[in-house]
Amino acid sequence: MEMFIMGLTIFVLAIFVGFEIITKIPPTLHTPLMSGSNAISGITLVGAILSSGSQHTMTTTILGVLAVIFATINVVGGFMVTNRMLAMFKKKS
């Protein structure tokens, strides 16, 4: 039970810190930060693949597959948003 409370506390603090950081970022930094978050999502995707392949229990396999799906959606969506934002800075011919 103590590990659960500690994990839940870290999770709630991470949500709070992430929200505070993201709301204070000026719009000019969104593109570089989106690229950085794509790199982090790529690392998450690797961890999700490792988790789903470990096959300790059926629950870990299912959660790992769900993590792979959600991390892939996050990476692809992030690159699409970054590409669209960078296209705004290209000169039109």
N, C-alpha and C positions, 0 to 999 in steps of 0.2 A: 504494500500500500504506500510505503514511503517513496518508492521509486516512481509510482504513478503521480503522486502529488508533486514531486520534483520535476518530472517531465511536463506535467500540466502547467506548472509555474513558468518554466522556460518557454513553453509554447505561447502562453498569454503575454509574457514580456516581449517575445519576438514579434508578435502581432502589434503590440503597442509601439515598439521602437520602429518597426517597418512603416507603420502608418504615419508616425511623426516625421520620419525622414522623407517619405515620398511627398507629403503635403507641403514641405518647405523647399522643394526643388524648383528653380526657375524653368520656364518652358524651353529655354535655349539648351539646357542640358539633358533634355529627355531622350534625344537620339543616342548620344554616347552611353547613357545609362541603360537604354534598352538593349544595346549591343552587349553591355556587360552582364545584364540579367539573362541574356540568351546563353552566354557562356556558363553561367551558374546553372541554368536549366539543363544544359548539356551534361554537366557533372551529375545533376539529379537523375537524368536519364540513364547514365551509366550505373549509378547506384541502384536504380529501379530494376535494370536488367539483371544485375548481380543478385538482387533480392528475389526476383521471380525465378531465377535459375537455381537457387539454393535448394528448394524443395524440402524444407524441414517439415512443414506440415501443409495441409491443403489451404489453410487460412493464409499462411505467408505467401504461397504461390498465387492465390487470388489477389491479395493485396499488392503483390509485386507486379502482376499483370495490369491491374488498375493504375498503379503508379507509372508504369511504362506508357500507358495510353494517355494519361493526363500530362505527363512530362513532354511527350511528343507533341501534343496539341499546343502546349505552352511554347515549345521551341519553334514550331512552324508558324504559329500566330505571331510570335515576337519578331521573327525574321520578315514576315509579311508587313508588319507595322513599320519596322525599321526601313525596309525597302521603299515603302510608300512615303515615309517622312524624308528620306534622302532624295526621292524623286522631286520633291518640292523645290530643292535647291539647284536642280539642273536647269540649264538654259533651254528655252523652247526654240526649236528651229523653224 
